[in-house]
Amino acid sequence: MGGHFGDLARLRHVITYSLSPFEQRAFPNYFSKGLPNVWRRFKGSVFKIAPPMIAAYLTYTWANHDHELSKRKNPADYENDA
């Protein structure tokens, strides 16, 4: 075969581009565009997500509290036992 590993197949009409890792910037516009975008997306979805989560949490805590109360014995039922 004689081809190097990257040259094993020849593809026609395919154009590939690459950029050296030394030319790339790790966090371009992170503080100027990234953080405001995160805040915008958070504000847009918090009112869709938070109410059902709060309702689920309140239901869960109420059910656990009610279950614990129902497991307790009533001392008045056992007053006349001798």
Secondary structure by P-SEA (a helix, b strand, c coil): cccccccccccccbbbbbbbcccccccccccccaaaaaaaaaaaccccccaaaaaaaaaaaaaaaaaaaaaccccccccccc
